[in-house]
Amino acid sequence: MRRIILHCDLNNFYASVECVKNPALKGLPVAVCGNDDDRHGIVLAKSQPAKICGVKTGDTIFEAKKKCKGIIIVQTDFDAYHYYSEIVKDIYAQYTDLIEPFGMDECWLDVSGSTILFGEGEKIANDIRNHIRRETGLTISVGVSFNKVFAKLGSDMKKPDATTVISHENFKEKVWSLPASELLFVGRRTTKTLEKYGIKTIGDIALSQGSFMKKILGKNGFDLWLYANGMDTSPVSHMDSKLIMKSVSRGITCVESLLSVYEAQRVIAELCISVSKGLRREHLLATGIQVAVKDDNLTVKQYSAPLEFPTFSAKELFDGAVAVFLEKHKWKRNIRSLTVRTYNLVYEKIFQQLTVGYDIETHEKHEIVDGTLTKIREKQGRNLVFNGCRLLGTKMPTGKSDYSSLPPASF
């Protein structure tokens, strides 16, 4: 069967959602940013008018205001972004069940088996664009091609609200003249390596020898040679398929520097509650814990250790995190931000071998208590039941439904 792959990319997603929530913002320069008072005030997304003014993702709020007078600063609302992301995926599911997310605002769709019902790939892409605009007020750009890599290239070529077709017949004309950095998985370091050998475009990669690409970049280099020549055969996953997450983490930049171990412990306690919630939602247990510390000099240190037993208990995560923090962190400067990360995750129903002397009864009690508290917080709000240490203050930003320094898709 001839493959027809779509890559759907929601345009200026965060900013577009904010304009849907507040129609008065439509057509105005808008930047979605972290809270400047919370010390992570950078641009995470911008509207088309702001982009035209030169505002870029990663600019500070000060830089954005300097580039675009009158720009409107809006704080992030990840609950809303997740809500609209799920609505859009439900629309995709009306056309195919082969849907593979690539972040919150991007998805690949395999519509090879849908043409008999909905027409050819370009028609399906346009129907989906119109459907999403009509139902949500958002717009998407769609790339239509015979593989995933070229479909993603296509969605980047015309923005906003456009469809681009890259076919077997025209891909050399449309793709090969593009900079090598436009190809999926070609980052800054790879781009610099390629430039050393005079490889500047995707066509240069394609016309190189596969063996040479492998020599300078390893297996990734050979894969890039295949991609540039249109030989990507990777499938689009089924919408119900679920890969086990590699880690679950939560981090926070505090509104004021943490001055003592006790202040750091209060923040760690809150982060562990959030990590525990994430693990429970995915039915995962953590076997390792890591604490990342960024000090006032922006120096980052990471400390890791195995947990005594696989767990999603907030209490046991806290005990493990504090233990590794106290053992390994040498306090030289005050702390700006903290992140708790769990890794080496396993499914909760997998058989586990107990170690000699492990107190399984206490472990089960922790899980029961944590599970009950989680249910109460989910129904009544996270502030109904909280750790007593929070009464002493945590220096964490207020008014957030969850603590995170990254969008949910990055966890």
C-alpha positions as CSV (number, residue, x, y, z in Angstrom):
1,M,0.0,0.0,0.0
2,R,1.3,3.5,-0.9
3,R,2.1,5.4,2.3
4,I,0.5,8.7,3.0
5,I,1.8,10.4,6.1
6,L,0.7,13.8,7.5
7,H,2.5,15.9,10.0
8,C,0.1,18.3,11.8
9,D,1.6,21.2,13.6
10,L,-0.6,23.6,15.6
11,N,0.5,27.2,14.8
12,N,1.9,29.3,17.6
13,F,0.0,26.9,19.9
14,Y,0.3,28.4,23.3
15,A,-0.3,31.9,22.0
16,S,-3.2,30.8,19.8
17,V,-4.9,29.1,22.8
18,E,-4.6,32.3,24.7
19,C,-6.3,34.2,21.9
20,V,-9.1,31.6,21.8
21,K,-9.6,32.0,25.5
22,N,-9.6,35.8,25.2
23,P,-10.8,36.9,21.7
24,A,-9.8,40.5,22.4
25,L,-6.1,39.4,22.0
26,K,-6.7,38.2,18.4
27,G,-4.6,40.0,15.9
28,L,-2.4,41.6,18.6
29,P,1.2,40.9,19.5
30,V,1.1,38.4,22.3
31,A,3.9,36.6,24.1
32,V,3.3,33.6,26.4
33,C,5.9,33.8,29.2
34,G,6.8,32.4,32.5
35,N,6.2,34.7,35.5
36,D,8.8,37.5,35.6
37,D,8.3,37.8,39.3
38,D,9.1,34.1,39.6
39,R,12.4,34.6,37.9
40,H,11.8,32.6,34.7
41,G,10.3,35.3,32.6
42,I,11.2,34.2,29.1
43,V,9.1,33.9,25.9
44,L,7.7,30.4,25.5
45,A,5.5,31.2,22.5
46,K,4.4,34.2,20.5
47,S,1.6,35.2,18.2
48,Q,2.2,35.9,14.5
49,P,2.2,39.7,14.9
50,A,4.8,39.4,17.7
51,K,6.8,37.1,15.5
52,I,6.8,39.7,12.7
53,C,8.2,42.2,15.1
54,G,11.2,39.9,15.7
55,V,10.2,38.4,19.0
56,K,11.7,34.9,19.4
57,T,11.2,32.0,21.7
58,G,13.7,32.2,24.5
59,D,13.8,36.0,24.6
60,T,13.5,37.6,28.0
61,I,10.4,39.7,28.7
62,F,12.6,42.8,28.6
63,E,13.9,41.8,25.2
64,A,10.4,41.1,23.8
65,K,9.1,44.5,25.0
66,K,12.1,46.2,23.5
67,K,11.5,44.5,20.1
68,C,7.8,45.0,20.1
69,K,6.3,48.0,21.8
70,G,2.8,47.3,23.1
71,I,3.3,43.5,23.2
72,I,0.9,41.8,25.6
73,I,2.5,39.4,28.1
74,V,0.4,36.4,29.1
75,Q,1.4,33.8,31.7
76,T,1.3,30.1,30.8
77,D,-1.8,28.0,31.3
78,F,-0.8,24.4,30.7
79,D,-4.1,23.0,31.7
80,A,-5.7,24.9,28.8
81,Y,-3.0,23.8,26.4
82,H,-3.5,20.2,27.3
83,Y,-7.3,20.5,27.0
84,Y,-7.1,21.9,23.5
85,S,-4.4,19.4,22.5
86,E,-6.7,16.5,23.4
87,I,-9.6,18.1,21.5
88,V,-7.4,18.2,18.4
89,K,-6.3,14.6,18.8
90,D,-9.9,13.6,19.0
91,I,-10.4,15.3,15.6
92,Y,-7.5,13.4,14.1
93,A,-9.0,10.2,15.4
94,Q,-12.0,10.8,13.1
95,Y,-9.7,10.2,10.1
96,T,-7.3,7.5,11.3
97,D,-6.3,5.5,14.4
98,L,-2.6,5.8,13.5
99,I,-1.7,8.9,15.5
100,E,1.7,9.5,17.0
101,P,2.2,12.6,19.1
102,F,5.5,14.6,18.8
103,G,5.0,17.0,21.7
104,M,1.8,18.6,22.8
105,D,1.2,20.5,19.5
106,E,2.5,18.1,16.8
107,C,1.3,14.7,15.6
108,W,2.1,12.3,12.7
109,L,-0.9,10.7,11.1
110,D,-0.8,7.7,8.7
111,V,-3.9,8.1,6.5
112,S,-2.8,5.5,3.9
113,G,-5.9,3.4,4.7
114,S,-8.3,6.3,4.9
115,T,-8.2,7.5,1.3
116,I,-11.2,5.3,0.2
117,L,-13.3,7.2,2.7
118,F,-11.9,10.7,2.7
119,G,-9.9,11.2,-0.5
120,E,-6.2,11.7,-1.2
121,G,-3.7,13.0,1.3
122,E,-3.9,16.7,0.4
123,K,-7.7,16.6,0.6
124,I,-7.6,14.9,4.0
125,A,-5.1,17.5,5.2
126,N,-7.3,20.4,4.1
127,D,-10.4,18.8,5.6
128,I,-8.6,18.4,9.0
129,R,-7.4,22.0,8.9
130,N,-10.9,23.3,8.3
131,H,-12.3,20.9,10.9
132,I,-9.9,22.1,13.6
133,R,-10.4,25.8,12.7
134,R,-14.1,25.4,12.8
135,E,-14.3,23.5,16.1
136,T,-11.5,25.1,18.1
137,G,-10.6,28.4,16.5
138,L,-7.0,27.1,16.2
139,T,-5.0,26.7,12.9
140,I,-2.5,24.0,11.8
141,S,0.1,23.6,9.1
142,V,0.2,20.1,7.6
143,G,2.9,18.4,5.7
144,V,1.8,15.6,3.4
145,S,4.4,13.1,2.2
146,F,5.4,9.4,1.9
147,N,7.4,9.3,5.1
148,K,7.5,10.9,8.5
149,V,10.7,13.0,8.0
150,F,9.5,14.7,4.8
151,A,6.0,15.2,6.3
152,K,7.5,17.2,9.1
153,L,9.6,19.2,6.7
154,G,6.5,20.0,4.8
155,S,4.6,21.3,7.8
156,D,7.5,23.7,8.5
157,M,7.6,25.1,4.9
158,K,4.3,27.1,5.0
159,K,2.9,28.7,8.1
160,P,0.4,29.5,9.3
161,D,-2.7,27.5,8.2
162,A,-1.3,25.8,5.1
163,T,-0.8,22.4,3.5
164,T,2.5,21.4,1.7
165,V,2.9,18.2,-0.3
166,I,6.3,16.6,-0.7
167,S,6.0,13.6,-3.1
168,H,8.3,11.0,-4.6
169,E,8.4,13.2,-7.7
170,N,9.2,16.6,-6.2
171,F,11.2,15.9,-3.0
172,K,14.6,16.6,-4.5
173,E,13.4,19.9,-5.8
174,K,11.6,20.9,-2.6
175,V,13.9,19.4,0.0
176,W,17.5,19.2,-1.2
177,S,18.1,23.0,-1.3
178,L,17.1,23.4,2.4
179,P,19.8,23.9,5.1
180,A,21.0,20.7,6.6
181,S,19.8,22.0,10.0
182,E,16.2,21.7,8.8
183,L,16.3,17.9,8.7
184,L,14.9,16.1,11.7
185,F,17.5,15.2,14.3
186,V,20.2,17.6,12.9
187,G,21.0,19.7,15.9
188,R,23.6,22.5,16.4
189,R,26.5,20.1,17.1
190,T,25.7,17.9,14.1
191,T,25.3,21.0,11.9
192,K,28.8,22.2,12.9
193,T,30.3,18.7,12.2
194,L,28.7,18.6,8.8
195,E,29.9,22.1,8.0
196,K,33.5,21.0,8.6
197,Y,33.2,18.7,5.6
198,G,31.4,21.3,3.4
199,I,28.0,19.7,3.9
200,K,25.5,22.6,4.2
201,T,22.3,21.4,2.7
202,I,20.0,18.4,2.8
203,G,21.0,17.7,-0.8
204,D,24.7,17.6,0.3
205,I,23.8,14.9,2.8
206,A,21.9,12.9,0.2
207,L,24.7,13.1,-2.3
208,S,27.3,12.0,0.2
209,Q,28.2,8.4,0.7
210,G,26.2,6.6,3.4
211,S,29.4,5.0,4.6
212,F,31.1,8.5,4.9
213,M,28.1,9.9,6.9
214,K,28.4,6.9,9.3
215,K,32.1,7.5,9.6
216,I,31.8,11.1,10.8
217,L,28.5,10.8,12.8
218,G,28.1,7.1,13.6
219,K,24.8,5.3,13.1
220,N,23.0,8.7,13.3
221,G,24.9,9.8,10.3
222,F,23.8,6.9,8.2
223,D,20.2,7.4,9.3
224,L,20.4,11.1,8.2
225,W,21.7,9.9,4.8
226,L,18.6,7.6,4.5
227,Y,16.3,10.4,5.5
228,A,17.8,12.9,3.0
229,N,17.3,10.3,0.2
230,G,13.6,9.8,1.2
231,M,14.2,6.3,2.6
232,D,12.7,6.8,6.1
233,T,10.5,3.7,6.7
234,S,9.6,4.3,10.4
235,P,5.9,3.6,11.1
236,V,3.4,5.8,12.7
237,S,2.3,4.4,16.1
238,H,-1.3,3.4,16.9
239,M,-3.1,6.0,19.0
240,D,-3.5,3.4,21.8
241,S,0.1,2.4,21.9
242,K,2.0,3.5,24.9
243,L,5.8,3.5,25.4
244,I,7.0,3.4,28.9
245,M,8.3,6.8,30.0
246,K,12.0,7.0,30.8
247,S,11.6,9.4,33.7
248,V,9.1,11.6,35.5
249,S,10.4,14.9,36.9
250,R,9.2,18.2,38.4
251,G,11.3,21.3,38.9
252,I,10.7,24.8,40.1
253,T,12.5,28.2,40.1
254,C,11.9,29.7,43.5
255,V,10.7,33.3,43.9
256,E,13.6,33.9,46.4
257,S,16.8,32.0,46.9
258,L,16.8,29.1,49.3
259,L,19.1,30.0,52.2
260,S,19.2,26.7,54.2
261,V,18.8,22.9,54.0
262,Y,15.5,23.2,55.7
263,E,14.1,25.5,53.1
264,A,15.4,23.1,50.4
265,Q,13.7,20.2,52.0
266,R,10.3,21.9,52.0
267,V,10.6,22.4,48.2
268,I,11.7,18.9,47.7
269,A,8.7,17.7,49.7
270,E,6.3,19.6,47.4
271,L,8.0,18.4,44.2
272,C,7.9,14.8,45.4
273,I,4.1,15.0,45.8
274,S,3.9,16.2,42.2
275,V,6.3,13.5,40.9
276,S,4.3,10.9,42.8
277,K,1.1,12.1,41.1
278,G,2.7,11.8,37.7
279,L,4.0,8.2,38.4
280,R,0.5,7.1,39.6
281,R,-1.2,8.5,36.6
282,E,1.1,6.4,34.3
283,H,1.0,3.3,36.6
284,L,4.8,3.4,37.0
285,L,7.2,2.8,39.9
286,A,10.6,4.6,40.2
287,T,13.7,2.6,41.1
288,G,16.1,5.7,41.1
289,I,15.9,9.2,42.3
290,Q,17.8,12.3,41.3
291,V,18.0,15.9,42.7
292,A,19.2,18.7,40.4
293,V,20.3,21.9,42.1
294,K,20.9,25.2,40.4
295,D,22.6,27.8,42.6
296,D,22.6,31.6,42.3
297,N,25.6,31.4,40.0
298,L,23.5,29.3,37.6
299,T,25.8,26.3,38.3
300,V,23.8,23.0,38.1
301,K,24.7,19.9,40.1
302,Q,22.9,16.6,39.8
303,Y,22.9,13.9,42.5
304,S,21.5,10.4,41.9
305,A,20.9,7.2,43.9
306,P,18.9,4.0,43.6
307,L,15.8,3.7,45.8
308,E,15.5,0.9,48.3
309,F,12.4,-0.5,46.5
310,P,10.4,0.5,43.4
311,T,7.8,3.0,44.5
312,F,5.5,5.9,43.6
313,S,5.0,6.9,47.2
314,A,5.6,10.6,47.8
315,K,7.0,9.8,51.3
316,E,9.5,7.3,50.0
317,L,10.5,9.5,47.1
318,F,11.0,12.4,49.6
319,D,13.1,10.2,51.9
320,G,15.3,9.1,49.0
321,A,15.7,12.6,47.5
322,V,16.6,14.2,50.8
323,A,19.1,11.4,51.6
324,V,21.0,11.9,48.4
325,F,20.8,15.7,48.7
326,L,22.2,15.7,52.2
327,E,24.9,13.2,51.4
328,K,26.2,14.8,48.2
329,H,25.4,18.5,48.0
330,K,28.1,20.8,49.3
331,W,26.4,24.1,50.2
332,K,28.6,26.8,48.6
333,R,25.9,29.2,47.3
334,N,22.2,29.7,47.9
335,I,19.9,27.7,45.7
336,R,17.9,29.2,42.9
337,S,16.0,26.2,41.7
338,L,15.4,22.5,42.4
339,T,14.3,19.5,40.3
340,V,13.3,16.0,41.5
341,R,13.6,13.4,38.8
342,T,12.7,9.7,39.0
343,Y,14.3,7.2,36.5
344,N,14.6,3.5,35.7
345,L,10.8,3.3,35.7
346,V,8.9,0.0,35.8
347,Y,5.2,-0.9,35.5
348,E,3.5,-1.1,38.9
349,K,2.2,-4.6,38.2
350,I,5.5,-6.1,37.4
351,F,6.9,-8.7,39.8
352,Q,9.4,-7.3,42.2
353,Q,12.1,-9.2,44.2
354,L,12.1,-8.0,47.9
355,T,15.5,-7.4,49.5
356,V,16.3,-9.0,52.9
357,G,15.1,-6.9,55.7
358,Y,12.8,-4.7,53.6
359,D,9.8,-3.4,55.6
360,I,7.0,-4.2,53.2
361,E,4.3,-3.4,55.7
362,T,5.5,0.2,56.1
363,H,5.8,0.5,52.4
364,E,2.2,-0.6,51.8
365,K,1.0,1.8,54.5
366,H,2.8,4.7,52.7
367,E,1.1,3.7,49.4
368,I,-2.3,3.6,51.0
369,V,-1.9,7.0,52.7
370,D,-0.4,8.6,49.6
371,G,-3.1,7.2,47.4
372,T,-5.8,8.6,49.7
373,L,-4.2,12.0,49.8
374,T,-3.8,12.0,46.0
375,K,-7.5,11.3,45.5
376,I,-8.5,14.0,47.9
377,R,-6.3,16.6,46.1
378,E,-7.6,15.5,42.7
379,K,-11.2,16.0,43.8
380,Q,-10.9,19.0,46.2
381,G,-7.7,20.8,45.0
382,R,-4.1,20.3,46.1
383,N,-4.4,23.0,48.8
384,L,-7.0,21.1,50.9
385,V,-4.5,18.7,52.4
386,F,-0.8,19.6,52.4
387,N,2.5,19.0,54.2
388,G,2.7,20.8,57.6
389,C,6.2,22.1,56.6
390,R,4.5,24.3,54.0
391,L,3.1,26.4,56.9
392,L,6.7,27.7,57.3
393,G,6.8,28.9,53.7
394,T,8.3,27.3,50.6
395,K,9.4,30.3,48.4
396,M,7.6,28.5,45.5
397,P,5.5,30.4,43.0
398,T,1.8,30.5,44.0
399,G,-1.3,29.9,41.9
400,K,0.0,26.9,39.9
401,S,-1.9,23.7,39.5
402,D,1.3,21.8,39.3
403,Y,5.0,22.5,39.8
404,S,7.1,22.3,36.7
405,S,9.9,24.2,34.9
406,L,9.0,22.4,31.6
407,P,5.9,21.8,29.6
408,P,4.2,18.5,30.3
409,A,5.3,17.0,27.0
410,S,8.9,17.4,28.2
411,F,8.6,15.4,31.3
